[in-house]
Each structure stands twice: as C-alpha cells, then as structure tokens.
C-alpha cells in the first residue's frame, strides 16, 4: 500500500532524532484512541483521518526499530497490545455510534482473528518464534490474548490450506483493515 513509502519518509525524519520506536508505538496508540473518541462523537471524517495517521505510525514504528538497529521483544509486544486496545476502542466507538454494539463486537473478534492469522502466516514463512524472550509485562499481556490464537494459526497452517486462502489472510493485515474502516467512515460521512 501507500503506507510503506510514507512510513519510510517518517523514519528518515525520526531516525537522526533518535526517537525510540516505543515512543512511536505510543504515539500511534494515542492517535488511535483519539480516532475512537471522534468516531463515537460522530466526527467520522476526523476519525477516518486519525485512523489513517495511526496506520502510518504503526508502519513506521517497526521500520524505525529495524533502521536504527533497536528491535526489541518489548517493542514487538507493546505494538501488538496497543494495536489490540486501539482496535477494541474503535469497535466500541463504532458500536456506540451505530447503536449496534453486538455487530461491532463480532467485527472486532473477526478482525482480531484475521490479524492473528495474518501475523502468524508471516511469522511461519520467516521461521521466527511467535514468543521471543524478553518483553516483560508487555509479553505477558500478549501471551494472555494472542498465545491461543498463535497456536490455532499454527494448526491451521499445518493443515496446508489452499493458496487463495493464504493470500486472502495475508492481504487483510492491519493497514488494509484500517484503510477499509477509514473508507467506510468517509462514505458514511458523505452519505449522511
């Protein structure tokens, strides 16, 4: 998508400033929560814009960590936990704004499962450990929420799913999900 080149430009600005990657994760977290607040308040266009900014920051945090040789287990877990909380807040905001909390909850659960499978497909392809050592409290939070999903994804992939199924899950990552959400928010704002 277009986030990667924009995230790269942001990394080029942040790298010489020695901005720690977890600071970018927390900035994305704050922007994502602000998006949820704006959506709940009915400011759909502002919410859509903030979702896109959050997605840009989400792409920049890992790229910044890799570019500055500052990849840590803590950052990896912090990113996953913050994404989960933001997605829960966005779902709650959508449920509140639409008056359909059950539908929003179902969407949140489906999106979380798809993200878990997406992450695990990439991890299994790269041959990396789902739970690298370290990370402290962020690792324990990750383990509580995602470890069961990681095990389920391992089992699904071992069953050798069809190539089209893998392609679909691979292309439904967080950036794609947030882009679709932003587009739907813009459409809803235009139509109302």
Secondary structure, DSSP 8 states (H G I E B T S, - for coil): --HHHHHHHHHHHHHTTT--HHHHHHHHHHHHHHHHHHHHTT-HHHHHHHHHHHHHHHHHHHHHHHHTT---HHHHHHHHHHHHHHHHHHHHHHHHHHT-HHHHHHHHHHHHHHHHHHHHHHHHHHT--TT-S--HHHHHHHHHHHHHHHHHHHHHHHT---HHHHHHHHT-SHHHHHHHHHHHHHHHHHH-
